[in-house]
């Protein structure tokens, strides 16, 4: 169904493991004409790190960056201006866009908590629709609509897909190393070793420099080598292949976030059992303790019987709710 047939969309989002391009492609598949631009005026890792601490130093660079974009697109009559995160877009730019694209519906989606995006509260009033993956934020701000993340076609599995009875891995972790993630991974790996379970991890770091920083600052890195980590990102199709070979996936959310990670939602698409540190998952419509084990990151306990049974399929309407097509439709309509 061509939900967005002939709709013109200005889509502005930060680069995030290629998801921004998958979102743009899906909107095109749904009939839209999409102009995509990176939300950030900077690209390298060190600048992104500085952005989190001193966002004001990139203000003039961002103004210039967005002015160049507006010179290219000022005459376009967009139906939607769809922005994700809005971390670097200056308020002046949003105001200018609203004066240029007077017929457009301005939509903002936040895949981070409000407290983690500097100055975002001052930008919310300029959008017609604001949605967030963070349930707690939406409870505290009535003008923000709760909308969790999505899974891509790469992670879509149907009831007709064959179930792998002989898994290569009992537990797998695939993700970026930050906060206390590596310490938790080490602890769960030891539990698996004690039980004779096979544990796989793809531990991504943004750079070798980041590894050496952690080596100095974090005790759990003291006995590691640089080769214990991965510095090239996995494509979604490769992630899905590993998930297919795994009985259970481990999810460790950032301790400063309550919203569910992309990996959690992708496991809905793949009909996969999950171990997670995110206590808030119990408030979601797909939660089933048969499929999802919630652990305390400070006191990890995993009952062995959790591995004994296969995944129990969830209601089809709930399943479809988390598909990328439904996500796009909820944001723009």
C-alpha positions as CSV (number, residue, x, y, z in Angstrom):
1,X,0.0,0.0,0.0
2,X,1.4,3.4,-1.1
3,X,0.8,5.3,2.1
4,X,3.0,8.2,1.0
5,X,2.2,8.3,-2.7
6,X,3.5,11.5,-4.2
7,X,4.3,13.1,-0.8
8,X,7.4,15.3,-0.7
9,X,9.5,14.7,2.4
10,X,12.5,16.6,3.6
11,X,14.2,14.0,5.9
12,X,17.0,15.1,8.2
13,X,18.7,12.6,10.5
14,X,22.1,11.8,12.0
15,X,24.0,8.9,10.6
16,X,23.4,5.9,12.8
17,X,24.7,2.5,11.5
18,X,22.9,3.1,8.2
19,X,19.4,3.2,9.6
20,X,18.8,6.7,8.2
21,X,19.2,5.3,4.7
22,X,16.9,2.4,5.3
23,X,14.3,4.8,6.6
24,X,14.6,7.0,3.6
25,X,14.4,4.0,1.2
26,X,11.3,2.7,3.0
27,X,9.6,6.1,2.6
28,X,10.4,6.0,-1.2
29,X,9.0,2.4,-1.3
30,X,5.8,3.8,0.2
31,X,5.5,6.3,-2.7
32,X,7.3,9.4,-1.3
33,X,9.8,11.7,-2.9
34,X,12.5,12.1,-0.3
35,X,15.3,14.6,0.0
36,X,17.7,13.3,2.7
37,X,20.4,15.3,4.6
38,X,22.6,14.4,7.5
39,X,21.5,16.2,10.7
40,X,25.1,16.8,11.8
41,X,27.4,19.3,10.2
42,X,30.3,17.2,11.5
43,X,31.3,13.6,10.6
44,X,34.4,12.4,12.5
45,X,34.3,10.7,15.8
46,X,36.3,13.3,17.8
47,X,34.0,16.1,16.7
48,X,30.9,14.0,17.7
49,X,32.5,13.5,21.1
50,X,33.1,17.2,21.5
51,X,29.5,17.9,20.5
52,X,28.2,16.1,23.6
53,X,30.3,18.3,25.9
54,X,30.5,21.6,24.1
55,X,27.7,21.8,21.4
56,X,28.0,25.6,21.2
57,X,31.5,25.4,19.5
58,X,29.8,24.0,16.4
59,X,27.0,26.6,16.2
60,X,28.4,28.7,13.5
61,X,29.5,25.7,11.5
62,X,25.9,24.3,11.7
63,X,24.4,27.6,10.6
64,X,26.6,27.7,7.5
65,X,25.9,24.0,6.8
66,X,22.1,24.4,7.0
67,X,22.2,27.6,5.0
68,X,23.9,25.7,2.2
69,X,21.2,23.1,2.3
70,X,18.4,25.6,2.3
71,X,19.8,27.3,-0.8
72,X,19.4,24.0,-2.7
73,X,15.9,23.2,-1.5
74,X,14.2,26.6,-0.7
75,X,11.7,26.3,-3.7
76,X,10.5,22.8,-2.9
77,X,7.0,22.5,-1.6
78,X,7.3,19.8,1.0
79,X,4.4,18.0,2.6
80,X,6.6,16.9,5.6
81,X,9.8,18.0,7.3
82,X,10.8,14.9,9.2
83,X,13.7,15.4,11.6
84,X,15.4,12.8,13.9
85,X,17.0,13.9,17.1
86,X,17.6,17.6,16.1
87,X,20.8,17.7,18.1
88,X,22.7,20.1,15.9
89,X,20.0,21.9,14.0
90,X,19.9,25.5,15.3
91,X,16.6,27.0,16.3
92,X,17.2,29.8,13.7
93,X,17.3,27.1,11.0
94,X,14.0,25.5,12.1
95,X,12.3,29.0,12.1
96,X,13.7,29.6,8.6
97,X,12.4,26.3,7.4
98,X,8.9,27.0,8.8
99,X,8.8,30.3,6.8
100,X,9.9,28.5,3.6
101,X,7.8,25.4,3.8
102,X,4.5,26.8,5.1
103,X,2.4,23.8,4.0
104,X,4.7,21.2,5.6
105,X,3.9,19.2,8.7
106,X,7.0,19.4,10.9
107,X,7.7,16.0,12.7
108,X,10.4,15.3,15.2
109,X,11.4,11.8,16.4
110,X,13.7,11.3,19.4
111,X,15.6,8.1,19.8
112,X,17.5,9.4,22.8
113,X,16.2,10.7,26.2
114,X,15.5,14.4,26.6
115,X,18.2,14.7,29.2
116,X,20.8,13.4,26.8
117,X,20.1,16.0,24.0
118,X,21.3,19.4,24.9
119,X,18.9,22.3,24.3
120,X,16.2,20.0,22.8
121,X,13.5,21.3,25.0
122,X,13.8,24.8,23.4
123,X,13.2,23.3,20.0
124,X,10.1,21.2,20.7
125,X,7.6,24.0,20.2
126,X,8.5,24.5,16.6
127,X,7.3,21.0,15.6
128,X,3.7,20.0,14.9
129,X,4.3,16.4,16.0
130,X,7.0,15.2,18.5
131,X,7.4,11.5,19.2
132,X,9.9,9.7,21.4
133,X,11.1,6.2,22.1
134,X,11.4,7.0,25.8
135,X,8.2,6.1,27.7
136,X,9.1,8.1,30.8
137,X,9.8,11.3,28.8
138,X,6.3,11.0,27.2
139,X,4.7,10.5,30.6
140,X,6.3,13.7,31.9
141,X,5.7,15.7,28.8
142,X,2.1,15.4,27.5
143,X,2.9,17.0,24.1
144,X,5.3,14.2,23.3
145,X,3.8,11.0,21.8
146,X,5.2,7.7,22.8
147,X,6.4,5.7,19.9
148,X,9.1,2.9,20.3
149,X,11.6,2.1,17.6
150,X,11.2,-0.4,14.8
151,X,12.6,-3.4,13.0
152,X,13.8,-3.4,9.4
153,X,12.9,-5.9,6.6
154,X,16.3,-7.6,7.3
155,X,15.0,-8.6,10.7
156,X,11.5,-9.6,9.6
157,X,10.7,-13.3,10.2
158,X,7.3,-15.0,9.7
159,X,5.7,-18.0,11.3
160,X,6.4,-19.9,8.2
161,X,10.1,-19.4,8.5
162,X,11.9,-22.5,9.6
163,X,12.9,-22.6,13.3
164,X,16.6,-23.4,13.9
165,X,16.7,-26.3,16.3
166,X,20.4,-26.6,16.6
167,X,21.7,-23.1,17.4
168,X,25.4,-22.3,17.0
169,X,25.3,-19.9,20.0
170,X,23.3,-20.0,23.3
171,X,23.7,-16.3,23.9
172,X,25.0,-13.5,21.6
173,X,25.7,-9.9,22.1
174,X,26.1,-7.4,19.2
175,X,26.6,-3.8,20.0
176,X,28.7,-0.8,20.8
177,X,30.8,-0.9,24.0
178,X,30.0,2.0,26.4
179,X,29.2,2.6,30.0
180,X,29.2,-0.7,31.9
181,X,28.4,-2.9,29.0
182,X,31.8,-4.7,28.8
183,X,31.8,-5.5,32.5
184,X,28.3,-7.0,32.2
185,X,29.4,-9.0,29.1
186,X,32.4,-10.4,31.0
187,X,30.2,-11.5,33.9
188,X,27.6,-13.2,31.6
189,X,30.4,-14.9,29.6
190,X,31.7,-16.4,32.8
191,X,28.2,-17.7,33.6
192,X,28.1,-19.3,30.2
193,X,31.6,-20.9,30.7
194,X,30.5,-22.3,34.0
195,X,27.4,-23.9,32.4
196,X,29.0,-25.0,29.2
197,X,27.0,-22.6,27.1
198,X,28.3,-21.0,23.9
199,X,28.6,-17.2,24.1
200,X,29.3,-15.0,21.1
201,X,30.0,-11.2,21.2
202,X,30.6,-8.6,18.6
203,X,32.0,-5.7,20.6
204,X,32.2,-2.6,18.5
205,X,34.4,0.4,19.4
206,X,34.4,3.6,17.3
207,X,38.3,3.7,17.2
208,X,41.5,2.3,18.5
209,X,41.9,5.6,20.4
210,X,38.7,4.8,22.3
211,X,40.0,1.4,23.2
212,X,43.2,2.8,24.8
213,X,41.1,5.4,26.7
214,X,39.1,2.6,28.2
215,X,42.2,0.6,28.8
216,X,43.5,3.4,31.1
217,X,40.2,4.4,32.7
218,X,38.2,1.1,33.1
219,X,39.4,-1.8,35.3
220,X,37.5,-4.4,33.2
221,X,39.7,-3.5,30.2
222,X,43.1,-4.1,32.0
223,X,43.5,-7.6,30.7
224,X,42.1,-7.1,27.2
225,X,43.9,-6.6,23.9
226,X,42.9,-4.3,21.1
227,X,42.0,-7.4,19.0
228,X,39.2,-8.3,21.5
229,X,37.1,-5.6,19.9
230,X,35.7,-4.7,16.4
231,X,36.3,-1.4,14.7
232,X,34.2,-1.9,11.6
233,X,30.4,-1.9,11.8
234,X,28.3,-4.9,10.9
235,X,25.7,-4.6,8.2
236,X,22.1,-5.4,9.3
237,X,22.0,-8.5,7.1
238,X,25.1,-9.8,8.9
239,X,23.7,-9.1,12.3
240,X,20.5,-10.9,11.3
241,X,22.6,-14.0,10.3
242,X,24.2,-14.1,13.7
243,X,20.9,-13.7,15.5
244,X,19.4,-16.5,13.5
245,X,22.2,-18.7,14.8
246,X,21.6,-17.7,18.4
247,X,19.0,-19.0,20.8
248,X,19.0,-15.9,23.1
249,X,20.2,-12.3,22.4
250,X,21.7,-10.1,25.2
251,X,20.7,-6.5,25.4
252,X,22.4,-4.0,27.7
253,X,20.8,-0.5,27.6
254,X,22.7,2.6,28.6
255,X,22.2,3.2,32.4
256,X,21.0,6.7,31.6
257,X,18.3,5.5,29.2
258,X,14.9,3.9,29.8
259,X,13.8,3.7,26.2
260,X,14.2,0.3,24.5
261,X,17.2,-0.1,22.2
262,X,16.9,-0.8,18.5
263,X,18.3,-4.3,19.2
264,X,15.4,-5.1,21.5
265,X,12.8,-4.2,18.9
266,X,14.7,-6.1,16.2
267,X,14.3,-9.2,18.3
268,X,10.5,-8.8,18.1
269,X,10.9,-9.0,14.3
270,X,13.1,-12.1,14.5
271,X,10.9,-13.9,17.1
272,X,13.9,-14.2,19.4
273,X,14.3,-14.7,23.1
274,X,16.0,-11.8,24.9
275,X,18.0,-11.1,28.1
276,X,17.9,-7.4,29.0
277,X,19.0,-5.0,31.7
278,X,16.1,-2.7,30.9
279,X,13.5,-3.0,33.7
280,X,11.0,-0.8,31.8
281,X,10.4,-3.5,29.2
282,X,7.8,-5.0,31.5
283,X,5.5,-2.0,30.7
284,X,5.4,-2.9,26.9
285,X,2.6,-4.7,25.1
286,X,4.9,-7.4,23.7
287,X,6.5,-8.3,27.1
288,X,6.2,-12.0,28.0
289,X,8.5,-13.4,30.8
290,X,8.5,-16.6,28.8
291,X,10.4,-14.8,26.0
292,X,12.2,-12.0,27.9
293,X,14.4,-12.3,31.0
294,X,15.0,-9.0,32.8
295,X,18.2,-9.0,34.9
296,X,19.7,-6.6,37.5
297,X,22.9,-5.2,36.0
298,X,24.3,-5.0,39.6
299,X,23.3,-8.5,40.6
300,X,23.1,-10.8,37.5
301,X,21.1,-14.0,37.9
302,X,20.1,-16.1,35.0
303,X,17.9,-19.2,35.6
304,X,19.1,-22.0,33.4
305,X,15.6,-23.1,32.5
306,X,15.1,-19.9,30.5
307,X,17.1,-21.6,27.7
308,X,15.0,-24.8,27.8
309,X,12.0,-23.6,25.7
310,X,11.6,-22.0,22.3
311,X,10.3,-18.5,21.6
312,X,6.5,-18.0,22.1
313,X,5.1,-15.9,19.2
314,X,3.3,-12.7,20.1
315,X,0.0,-11.4,18.7
316,X,0.3,-10.5,15.0
317,X,-1.1,-7.0,15.5
318,X,1.5,-6.2,18.1
319,X,4.2,-7.7,15.9
320,X,3.2,-5.5,12.9
321,X,3.1,-2.4,15.1
322,X,6.9,-2.5,15.4
323,X,7.6,-2.9,11.7
324,X,9.3,0.1,10.1
325,X,6.3,0.7,7.8
326,X,4.0,1.2,10.8
327,X,6.6,3.3,12.5
328,X,6.8,5.7,9.6
329,X,3.0,5.9,9.3
330,X,2.7,6.7,13.1
331,X,5.2,9.5,12.8
332,X,3.9,11.2,9.7
333,X,0.1,10.7,10.4
